[in-house]
Amino acid sequence: MHPTEKAAFSTRVIGLISGTSVDGIDAVLVEISGKELDLKVDLLAGATYPYPAELREKILAVGAGVAISMAELAEIDDAIAIVFAQAAQNIQIGHQPATLIGSHGQTVYHRPPVDRGIGNKTIPNSPLGYSLQLGRGEFIAHLTGITTVSNFRVADIAIGGHGAPLVPRVDAYLLSHPEEGRCIQNLGGIGNVAYIPPRHGDWLSKIRAWDTGPANSLLDLAVEHLSAGAKTYDEDGNWAASGTPCHPLVEQWLNQDYFHLPPPKSTGRELFGVTYLHECLKDAEAYQLNAADILATLTELTAASIVHSYRTFLPEMPQRVLLCGGGSRNLYLKRRLESLLASIPVLTTDEVGLNADFKEAIAFAVLAYWRDLGIPGNLPTATGAPQEVLLGEIHQSQSRVLRS
């Protein structure tokens, strides 16, 4: 049988991801059939499993640049794989088991290609980017007994791409419209957009995608700082909604180099992390803002940077914006996007049939499915790679099953 002939049958796949906010592991169990335009995904189960508090603190410390030994790095890598494997086991309870896992893992470091990177430390004479996801796939396969695809970014990076964003090809086949241009705006730790033109002609080559800048990770860092650790996120954006954004500060922050760098481009906590937050807080001192005003201003930066990127880099404004990711539940952020986008409808992917909370986990299940079928997963217009490539490393299943 030719590999692509497998697509005539449905496959039960688990998708796993923890984003740059390190909120927990998003896990889905999906039934997938078809290949590309005929791709069909049925969500059977979805859940978020929090990290153990001590492990989350270690991940955040590594992401913030705290020095650790190689032995400690290996321990964290294994610990993440264990909780990912537990999530994979738990999401199957009450369902027929999966035959494949797609695990994005936990990003702890991302460096764009040096000729395009802004604000990141780079290595001289190293034209390739670098991205490190912990939670090794071979250990997940060993613990679950399920073939696991992981390390999705490296193949795109190896040929000169950013290795990000990787979801736009999935978005194209699940969320495109025959007559309507759409922006699929993910609001994870970092925001990213996929502009998908109407589905006719050479539409796939006209897709554009890039990281728009900070989203939940910066807001969560601010909430934790401003609440002295009492809160880790702004539920529904209520705290920010009680404040007043300082627009001169937003305009000042929008001068940051990254916002003016043309796509393809990618970024992470290395740029929009703790150091960046403290620079913002220092800038805010001149305006004597209270905590709610600061949070409202940072939320406004997220919204304004997204709309600025649309107006600057899109061939035309979309007819509809579809939000996904944890930030899609931030009602204040959604209202600010609606206001700045004026007459353009702002919905969530829930409203067009794709779960907004678990869309990224669903996407990595699809990428694993495509890898198994031998179908490329990247989109060169999104990552900057010169060609399409197969994404992910396949780790064959083992007989041992993890006991939760």
Beta strands, then each sheet from edge to edge (+ up, - down):
strand 1: 11-18
strand 2: 25-33
strand 3: 40-49
strand 4: 100-111
strand 5: 130-134
strand 6: 148-150
strand 7: 182-187
strand 8: 190-196
strand 9: 208-214
strand 10: 320-324
strand 11: 346-348
strand 12: 393-395
sheet 1: 3+ 2- 1+ 4+ 5-
sheet 2: 3+ 2- 1+ 4+ 6+ 12-
sheet 3: 9+ 8- 7+ 10+ 11+
end
